Amino acid sequence: MAEYFTANGSSTQVIGCPKTIDGDLKNEHIETSFGFDTACKTYSELIGNLCRDTNSAKKYWHFIKLMGRAASHIALECAFQTQPNICLISEEVEEKGMSLDQIVEQICASIVKRAANGDNFGIILIPEGLVEFIPEIKKLIGELNDVIAKEADSFAKAEIFAEQLDWLKSRIPDASFKIMQSLPPDIAAQFLMDRDPHGNVQVSRIETEKLLVGMTEKKLKEMKANKKYTGSFSYQTHFFGYEGRCAFPSNFDSDYCYSLGFSAFVLIASGLTGYLSSVKNLTKPAAKWIAGGVPLTMMMNMEQRHGSKKPVIKKALVELDGKPFKAFVKTRDTWAEKTCFLFPGAIQYFGPAEVCDQPTMTLKLEHE
């Protein structure tokens, strides 16, 4: 847009600000996106409430899906703030090539260990985009997207799930069709719902938390029959999504956005265009933040989109060799077996800076 205006002699300037609650817009120039801090603190309050409730009632496993399609930053940050029994990280699932069954086995291992301690309750965090990172499901989704896009009119004639499944039988590989058949029908049907504007499955509408609950329940019944599990399993499912991205902003996000806006104004006043407003040194008090701007082209790389190379800003995924993930790995085995819940409570706006103005724990770990 900036190049178009300039090429056509327009005086209109284009200045951006780094926005996404998913936290996947960050690099050497941008430390974090605004909204991530507020969303994580809002979700963590809700998760903390469930931690307190389940630790009191001692009868439910809560399966909680959190926003974050391409990256698991939100799930990881909420794990630091609440210390759940299980937090699945999509990037790790993909790196290890974990199957759906292996993920369920990991969940069941925690449930069995806690049951042996008399604890038939717990908290499990699930990133929204998890299904796209499971190799066999990722392959299935890609095949569904392709075949439905190519024969959209024909597919539209199949109105009920049984008809859709029959339509697919000869159009996708046998291995993928067997996966569709193995899924609970109500979950499998969600893979075939209306596509997004790009022709892709709408992952946020797939109830991954319910899929995992169903498979976990089935696995535990088998283990109980084989006398490998003696506990009781009751559950609740949740999806924390839009209520996090529309929350009243934290002090950190308020200060950060004010600074980004002021910096954007200075960039405009300086006659620049095609820049992203930047504020660095965010783990320090706001008075020590460093404002500036970055040309958008400095952050772009070429990616294959719709059959051709396009310049895009690369999504920042959870780095498995990064400090935050390594810190999580050190403690998660203890959380999986013991009750280590934290209850962060509501976002605080007045009081000591160490209570009210702190950035996310992820940001602190990244800048240690």
C-alpha positions as CSV (number, residue, x, y, z in Angstrom):
1,M,0.0,0.0,0.0
2,A,2.8,2.4,0.9
3,E,4.6,1.6,-2.4
4,Y,1.4,2.1,-4.3
5,F,0.7,5.5,-2.9
6,T,4.3,6.6,-3.4
7,A,4.3,5.3,-7.0
8,N,1.1,7.2,-7.8
9,G,2.3,10.5,-6.3
10,S,0.0,10.4,-3.3
11,S,1.1,12.1,-0.1
12,T,-0.8,9.4,2.0
13,Q,1.6,7.7,4.4
14,V,1.2,4.1,5.8
15,I,2.4,3.4,9.3
16,G,1.6,0.2,11.2
17,C,1.5,-1.0,14.8
18,P,2.3,-4.6,15.9
19,K,-1.1,-6.1,16.7
20,T,-2.1,-9.7,17.4
21,I,-3.2,-11.3,20.7
22,D,-1.7,-14.6,19.4
23,G,1.8,-13.1,20.1
24,D,3.2,-14.5,16.8
25,L,4.3,-11.0,15.5
26,K,7.8,-10.7,17.1
27,N,11.3,-10.7,15.9
28,E,14.6,-8.8,16.5
29,H,12.8,-5.5,15.9
30,I,9.5,-6.2,17.6
31,E,9.6,-7.6,21.2
32,T,5.8,-8.3,21.5
33,S,2.5,-7.4,19.9
34,F,0.0,-5.4,21.8
35,G,-3.0,-7.3,23.2
36,F,-1.0,-10.4,24.0
37,D,-0.4,-9.3,27.6
38,T,-4.1,-8.5,28.2
39,A,-5.4,-11.7,26.6
40,C,-3.1,-13.9,28.6
41,K,-3.8,-12.2,31.9
42,T,-7.6,-12.5,31.2
43,Y,-7.4,-16.1,30.3
44,S,-5.1,-16.8,33.2
45,E,-7.7,-15.4,35.6
46,L,-10.3,-17.7,34.2
47,I,-8.0,-20.7,34.3
48,G,-7.0,-19.8,37.8
49,N,-10.7,-19.8,38.8
50,L,-11.0,-23.3,37.4
51,C,-7.8,-24.4,39.2
52,R,-9.3,-23.2,42.5
53,D,-12.7,-24.8,41.8
54,T,-11.3,-28.2,40.8
55,N,-8.9,-28.2,43.7
56,S,-11.9,-27.7,46.0
57,A,-14.5,-29.9,44.3
58,K,-11.8,-32.5,43.4
59,K,-14.0,-34.2,40.8
60,Y,-13.4,-32.7,37.3
61,W,-10.7,-32.7,34.7
62,H,-11.0,-29.3,32.8
63,F,-10.0,-29.5,29.1
64,I,-9.5,-25.8,28.1
65,K,-8.9,-24.7,24.5
66,L,-7.2,-21.3,24.2
67,M,-6.9,-18.9,21.2
68,G,-3.8,-19.2,19.1
69,R,-4.1,-20.9,15.8
70,A,-0.6,-20.7,14.3
71,A,1.4,-20.5,17.5
72,S,1.1,-21.7,21.1
73,H,2.4,-18.5,22.8
74,I,-0.9,-17.9,24.7
75,A,-1.0,-21.5,26.0
76,L,2.6,-21.3,27.1
77,E,2.2,-18.0,28.9
78,C,-1.0,-19.1,30.6
79,A,0.8,-22.2,31.7
80,F,3.5,-20.1,33.4
81,Q,0.8,-18.0,35.2
82,T,-1.4,-20.9,36.4
83,Q,0.8,-24.1,36.4
84,P,-1.7,-26.6,34.9
85,N,-1.2,-30.4,34.9
86,I,-0.8,-30.5,31.1
87,C,-0.1,-27.8,28.6
88,L,0.1,-29.0,25.0
89,I,2.5,-27.1,22.7
90,S,1.6,-27.4,19.0
91,E,5.2,-26.7,17.9
92,E,6.5,-29.6,20.0
93,V,3.8,-32.0,18.7
94,E,4.9,-31.2,15.1
95,E,8.6,-31.4,15.9
96,K,8.2,-34.8,17.5
97,G,5.7,-36.0,14.9
98,M,3.3,-36.9,17.7
99,S,0.1,-38.8,16.6
100,L,-3.3,-38.1,18.1
101,D,-3.0,-41.4,20.1
102,Q,0.4,-40.3,21.5
103,I,-1.1,-37.0,22.7
104,V,-3.9,-38.9,24.4
105,E,-1.4,-41.3,26.0
106,Q,0.4,-38.3,27.5
107,I,-2.8,-36.9,28.9
108,C,-3.8,-40.4,30.3
109,A,-0.3,-40.8,31.9
110,S,-1.0,-37.7,34.0
111,I,-4.5,-38.7,34.9
112,V,-3.3,-42.2,36.0
113,K,-0.4,-40.8,38.1
114,R,-2.7,-38.3,39.8
115,A,-5.4,-40.9,40.4
116,A,-2.8,-43.0,42.2
117,N,-2.3,-40.1,44.6
118,G,-6.1,-39.8,45.1
119,D,-6.3,-36.8,42.8
120,N,-9.1,-37.4,40.2
121,F,-9.1,-33.8,39.0
122,G,-6.9,-31.5,36.9
123,I,-6.4,-28.8,34.3
124,I,-5.3,-29.3,30.6
125,L,-4.5,-26.4,28.3
126,I,-4.9,-26.9,24.5
127,P,-3.8,-24.5,21.8
128,E,-6.6,-23.7,19.3
129,G,-4.5,-24.8,16.3
130,L,-3.3,-28.1,17.7
131,V,-5.0,-30.3,15.2
132,E,-3.1,-28.6,12.3
133,F,0.2,-29.6,13.9
134,I,-0.6,-33.3,14.4
135,P,1.0,-34.9,11.2
136,E,-1.9,-37.2,10.2
137,I,-4.5,-34.6,10.9
138,K,-2.6,-31.9,9.1
139,K,-2.3,-34.1,6.1
140,L,-6.1,-34.8,6.3
141,I,-7.0,-31.1,6.5
142,G,-4.8,-30.3,3.5
143,E,-6.4,-33.0,1.4
144,L,-9.9,-31.9,2.5
145,N,-9.1,-28.3,1.6
146,D,-7.9,-29.3,-1.9
147,V,-10.7,-31.7,-2.8
148,I,-13.5,-29.5,-1.5
149,A,-12.0,-26.4,-3.3
150,K,-11.7,-28.3,-6.6
151,E,-15.3,-29.7,-6.5
152,A,-17.1,-27.2,-4.4
153,D,-20.4,-27.4,-6.3
154,S,-20.5,-31.1,-6.2
155,F,-19.6,-31.2,-2.4
156,A,-22.4,-28.7,-1.7
157,K,-25.0,-31.1,-2.9
158,A,-24.1,-33.5,0.0
159,E,-26.1,-31.9,2.8
160,I,-25.8,-34.3,5.7
161,F,-22.6,-35.8,7.2
162,A,-23.3,-39.3,6.0
163,E,-23.6,-38.0,2.4
164,Q,-20.4,-35.9,2.8
165,L,-18.5,-38.9,4.1
166,D,-19.7,-41.0,1.2
167,W,-18.7,-38.2,-1.2
168,L,-15.2,-38.2,0.2
169,K,-14.6,-41.9,0.1
170,S,-13.3,-42.1,-3.4
171,R,-11.7,-38.6,-3.4
172,I,-9.1,-38.8,-0.5
173,P,-6.5,-41.5,0.2
174,D,-7.7,-44.5,2.2
175,A,-5.5,-43.7,5.2
176,S,-7.1,-40.2,5.5
177,F,-10.6,-41.6,5.0
178,K,-10.0,-44.1,7.9
179,I,-9.0,-41.2,10.2
180,M,-12.3,-39.4,9.3
181,Q,-14.2,-42.6,10.1
182,S,-12.3,-43.0,13.4
183,L,-13.3,-39.5,14.7
184,P,-16.5,-39.0,16.6
185,P,-19.1,-38.1,13.9
186,D,-19.9,-34.6,15.4
187,I,-16.2,-33.7,15.5
188,A,-15.5,-35.2,12.0
189,A,-18.4,-33.1,10.6
190,Q,-16.6,-29.9,11.9
191,F,-13.8,-30.6,9.5
192,L,-16.3,-30.3,6.6
193,M,-18.1,-27.1,7.7
194,D,-18.0,-23.8,5.7
195,R,-14.4,-22.9,4.6
196,D,-12.8,-19.5,5.4
197,P,-12.3,-16.9,2.6
198,H,-9.0,-18.7,1.6
199,G,-10.8,-22.1,1.2
200,N,-9.3,-23.5,4.4
201,V,-11.0,-25.4,7.3
202,Q,-12.0,-23.0,10.1
203,V,-9.8,-24.6,12.8
204,S,-11.3,-22.5,15.7
205,R,-14.7,-24.2,15.1
206,I,-13.2,-27.7,15.5
207,E,-13.8,-28.7,19.1
208,T,-10.4,-30.1,19.8
209,E,-11.0,-30.1,23.5
210,K,-14.1,-32.4,23.0
211,L,-12.1,-34.7,20.6
212,L,-9.4,-35.2,23.2
213,V,-12.0,-35.8,26.0
214,G,-13.7,-38.5,24.0
215,M,-10.5,-40.3,23.1
216,T,-9.1,-39.9,26.7
217,E,-12.3,-41.4,28.1
218,K,-12.2,-44.3,25.7
219,K,-8.5,-45.0,26.5
220,L,-9.1,-44.8,30.3
221,K,-11.9,-47.4,30.0
222,E,-9.5,-49.7,28.2
223,M,-6.9,-49.2,30.9
224,K,-9.4,-49.8,33.7
225,A,-10.5,-53.0,32.0
226,N,-6.8,-54.1,32.0
227,K,-6.4,-53.0,35.7
228,K,-3.9,-50.2,34.7
229,Y,-6.2,-47.4,36.1
230,T,-8.3,-47.4,39.2
231,G,-9.4,-43.8,39.4
232,S,-12.6,-42.0,38.3
233,F,-12.8,-39.6,35.3
234,S,-15.3,-36.8,35.0
235,Y,-14.7,-33.7,32.8
236,Q,-15.7,-30.3,31.7
237,T,-14.7,-28.6,28.4
238,H,-14.1,-24.9,27.7
239,F,-13.0,-22.6,24.9
240,F,-11.6,-19.3,26.0
241,G,-11.5,-17.2,22.9
242,Y,-13.1,-13.8,22.1
243,E,-13.5,-12.9,25.8
244,G,-9.8,-12.5,26.0
245,R,-9.2,-10.3,23.0
246,C,-11.9,-7.8,23.9
247,A,-11.0,-7.4,27.6
248,F,-10.2,-4.1,29.3
249,P,-6.5,-3.6,28.6
250,S,-3.8,-4.2,31.2
251,N,-1.6,-1.3,32.4
252,F,1.3,-2.8,30.3
253,D,-0.8,-2.8,27.1
254,S,-2.2,0.6,27.8
255,D,1.3,2.1,28.2
256,Y,2.6,0.1,25.3
257,C,-0.2,1.2,22.9
258,Y,0.2,4.9,24.0
259,S,3.9,4.6,23.2
260,L,3.3,2.9,19.9
261,G,0.7,5.5,18.9
262,F,3.0,8.4,19.8
263,S,5.9,6.8,18.0
264,A,3.6,6.3,14.9
265,F,2.8,10.0,15.0
266,V,6.5,10.9,15.1
267,L,7.1,8.6,12.1
268,I,4.3,10.4,10.2
269,A,5.6,13.8,11.2
270,S,9.0,12.8,9.9
271,G,7.6,12.1,6.5
272,L,8.1,8.3,6.6
273,T,5.9,5.6,5.1
274,G,6.0,1.8,5.0
275,Y,7.2,1.6,8.6
276,L,6.0,-0.3,11.7
277,S,6.0,1.6,15.0
278,S,8.5,0.0,17.4
279,V,9.0,0.2,21.2
280,K,11.9,-1.8,22.8
281,N,13.3,-2.5,26.2
282,L,9.8,-3.5,27.4
283,T,10.9,-5.5,30.5
284,K,12.1,-2.3,32.0
285,P,9.9,0.5,33.5
286,A,8.1,2.5,30.8
287,A,10.3,5.5,31.4
288,K,13.2,3.4,30.0
289,W,11.5,2.1,26.9
290,I,13.1,3.0,23.6
291,A,10.8,4.2,20.8
292,G,11.5,4.0,17.1
293,G,10.3,2.6,13.7
294,V,11.2,-0.3,11.4
295,P,10.7,-0.5,7.7
296,L,8.2,-3.3,7.0
297,T,10.5,-4.7,4.3
298,M,13.2,-5.4,6.9
299,M,10.9,-8.0,8.5
300,M,9.7,-9.7,5.3
301,N,10.7,-13.0,3.8
302,M,9.3,-14.8,0.7
303,E,6.7,-17.5,1.3
304,Q,4.7,-19.7,-1.1
305,R,1.1,-18.3,-1.1
306,H,-1.6,-19.4,-3.7
307,G,1.0,-20.8,-6.0
308,S,3.5,-18.0,-6.1
309,K,6.1,-16.4,-3.9
310,K,4.8,-13.5,-1.7
311,P,6.6,-11.1,0.7
312,V,5.2,-11.7,4.2
313,I,6.2,-11.1,7.8
314,K,7.1,-14.6,9.1
315,K,4.9,-15.9,12.0
316,A,6.9,-16.3,15.1
317,L,6.2,-19.7,16.6
318,V,7.2,-21.0,20.0
319,E,11.0,-21.8,19.7
320,L,11.7,-25.2,21.3
321,D,15.3,-24.1,22.0
322,G,14.2,-20.8,23.4
323,K,14.3,-19.8,27.1
324,P,10.6,-19.8,27.8
325,F,10.0,-23.3,26.4
326,K,13.1,-24.7,28.2
327,A,11.9,-23.2,31.5
328,F,8.5,-24.9,30.9
329,V,10.1,-28.3,30.2
330,K,12.0,-28.1,33.5
331,T,8.8,-28.0,35.6
332,R,6.0,-29.7,33.6
333,D,6.7,-33.2,34.8
334,T,6.1,-32.0,38.4
335,W,2.9,-30.2,37.4
336,A,1.7,-33.3,35.6
337,E,1.7,-35.4,38.8
338,K,1.3,-32.9,41.6
339,T,-1.2,-30.0,42.3
340,C,0.9,-26.9,41.8
341,F,-1.9,-24.5,40.7
342,L,-1.5,-20.7,40.8
343,F,-4.5,-18.4,41.0
344,P,-3.4,-15.0,39.4
345,G,-6.8,-13.4,39.9
346,A,-8.1,-10.4,38.0
347,I,-5.9,-7.8,36.2
348,Q,-4.7,-5.2,38.7
349,Y,-4.6,-1.5,37.8
350,F,-3.7,0.3,41.0
351,G,-0.9,-0.5,43.4
352,P,2.8,-1.4,43.3
353,A,4.4,-1.5,39.8
354,E,5.6,-5.1,40.4
355,V,1.9,-6.1,40.7
356,C,0.2,-3.8,38.2
357,D,2.7,-3.0,35.4
358,Q,4.5,-6.3,34.8
359,P,4.9,-7.7,31.3
360,T,4.3,-11.3,30.5
361,M,6.5,-14.0,32.0
362,T,7.4,-15.1,28.4
363,L,8.8,-11.6,27.7
364,K,10.8,-11.6,30.9
365,L,12.3,-15.0,30.1
366,E,13.2,-14.0,26.6
367,H,15.1,-11.0,27.8
368,E,16.9,-12.6,30.8
